[in-house]
Amino acid sequence: MEDQSFFIGVIGNIISVFLFLSPINTFDRIVKNKSTEEFNSMPYVSALLSTSLWTYYGIIKPGALLVATVNGFGAVMELIYVTLFFIFAPPRMKVKTAKLAALLDMGFLGAVIWSSMFMESDTRIRTIGIIGAVVNVFMYGSPLAALKLVIESRSVEYMPFLLSFCSFLNGGVWALYAVLVKDIYLLVPNAIGFILATIQLMVYARYRKQGSELQLLNEPLV
């Protein structure tokens, strides 16, 4: 069972790396256009908080090295994304991003880590696990903020498919890993994340097809 869980954990790490790298095309577009357009910063701000918390969780919990290493990598990538978002966002979104990052990624994260220093080891692990689980649900659900724009515009242009697809795989694999190692703090958010990512993919499939049909109807006849 231990070998099996380690194998699933390694697969989870690989998929997580792809998840953290999946927004690269989006940010390549942002840098080239020097604008964040209609993209939302919330998924990246919440992901930075989540990966930072899980890195800390992996450090303080014995035997959770796989959790610490992949989330440490993720935290670095999300920090880069948030920085680029802040640089290229229009003034209103720039202020919103700065406020969110200051509140969540600095204030809240710092307060959680500082207060945990005064707890006993088991209590600290349990507390960080619970907080990390709650934040992880928000991270998985943050791309849902784009659904309103997708439904109104009938376009999936600002709903990155790769991010939703990698979230789907990531949630499923880490939920399985959590079952094998009996870690409820990993299981709950990743199971919920798997469900939320499935919803995102279903919406993407529906409006991508609808958008293609509209494009065909609007094409001039030769």
N, C-alpha and C positions, 0 to 999 in steps of 0.2 A: 504493500500500500504506500509506503514511504517513497519507493522508487517511482511509483505511478504518479504520485502527487508532485514529485520533483520534475518529472517529464512534462506534466501538464503545466506546471509553473513556468518552465522554460518556454513552452509554446506561448503561454500567456505573455511572457516578457517580449517575445518576438512580435506578437500582435500589438502589444502596447506601444512598441517602438514605431510600428507603422501608423498607429493611431496618433502618436505625437508628431509624426512627420507629415500626416495627411493634409494639414493646412498649408503646406509649402506652396502649392500651386496658387492658392488664394492670395497668399502674401507676395508671391512673385507678381501677380496682377496688380496688387495694391502698390508695390514699389514702382512698377513700370508706369502706372497711371498717376502715381503720387496722390492717391486718394483712396480712402476706405469705402467710398461709394455708399451702398446701403447695407454693408456688412455690419453685424452687431459685435461689440467687444465683449459682451457678457460671457459667451462660451470660453473665452481665453482667460478672462479674469478669474472665473470660477475654477477652471482647470488648473491654473497656477496655485490657487489655494488648496485644491484637492491633492495635487501631486506633492506639494510641500508637506501637508499633514501626513500623507501616507509614507513619505520618505522618513519623517520623524518616527512614525509608528514602526516602520521596518527596522529602524536603528535601535529603538528601546525594547522591542520584542525579540526574545531569543529565537533563532531559527527562521527569521523573516528577512533574510538577506535578499532574496529574489524581489520582495516587495520594495525594499529600500533602493536597490540599484536602479530598477526600471523607472521608479517614480522620481528619483534624483535626476535622471536623464530628462524625464518629462518636465520637471520643474524648470530646468535650464531652457528647454525649447519654448515653454509657455511664457517665460520671462522675455524671451526674444520677440515672440508674437505680440505681447502686450506693449512692449517698447515701440515696435513698428507701428502698431495701431495708434499709439499716442502721437507718434511723429507725423503720420499721414492723415489722421482723422480731421474732419472739419472742426472749427472751434467748439461748437455745441457738443459734439460727440467726444472731442478731446477732453473737455471738462468733465463729462460724464464718466469717461474711462479713468481719468485721474482720481476722481472721487471714489469710484468703486475699488480701484487698486489700493488706494490709501486706507480705505475702510476695511476691506477684506484681506488683502494680501500683506498688509503691514500691521494695521491695528488689531484686527481679530486674530490673525495668526500669531503675532507677537504675544498677545494676551493669553492665548491658549497655551503656548509653549512655556511662558513665564510661570503661569499659575500651576502647570503640571509639575514643575520642579519641586513643589512643596508636598507632593503626593507620594505615597508608597508605590513601589514598583508595579504591583498588580493593579492598583487603582489607576495609576498613570496609563498603563496599557489599555485598560478597559475604557477610560475616559476618552483618550485619543481615538480609540477604535470607534466609539459611538459618534463622536463629533465628525470623524473622517467619513463614516457611513452616511451621515446626514448630508454633508457637503458633497459627497460623491453622487448622491441622488440629484442634487441641484446641477452638478456638472453634466450628468447625462441628460438632464431635462432642459438645459439652457438652449440647445439648438431649436427647441420647440418654439422659442420666441420668434423664429423666422416663419413659422407656419402661417401666421396672420398675413404676412406679406405675400407668401406663396399663394394662399387662397384668394386674396384680393386681386393679385396680378395674374393669377393662373400661370405663373412662371416659377421655375425652380432655380433661376439664375443665382439667387443669393442664399441658396440652401445647399451647401457643398455635399455632394453625394458621398465622396470618399470618407469624410468625417463621420457621417451617419453609419456607413457600412463598417468602418473599423470599430466604431462604438458598439455595433451589433455583435461583431466577433469578440471584441474585448470583454464585453459584459458576459457573454456566454461561457467563454473559456475560464475567466476568473471566478465565475459562479461555480463551475465544476470543480475548480481547484479548491475553493472554499469548502465545498461539500467533503472533499477528500481529506482535508486537514482539519475539518470541524471548526472553522472560523466564521462565526455568525456575523462578525463585523465586516468581513469581506463578502459574505454571501448575500445579505439583504440588499446593499446598494447595487451590486453587480447584476443580481436577478432583476431588480427594478430597471436598471440601465438597459438590460437586454430587451425588456418589454418596451421601454420608451424608444429605443433605437429601431425596433421593429415598426412602431407606429410611424416614425419619421420616414423609413424606407417605403412604407405603404403610401404615404402622402406623396413622396417623391415620385413613385411609380405612376400614381394616378395623374398628377399634374404635368409630369414629363410627357406622358402620352397625349394629354389634352393639349399641351403646348405644341407638340409636333403636328397634331391635327390642325390647329389654328394656323400654323406656319404654312402648311400645305394649301389651306384654303386661301391664304393671302398671297400666294405665289402667282405672278402674272401668267396668263395663258400665252403660249407661243403661237 
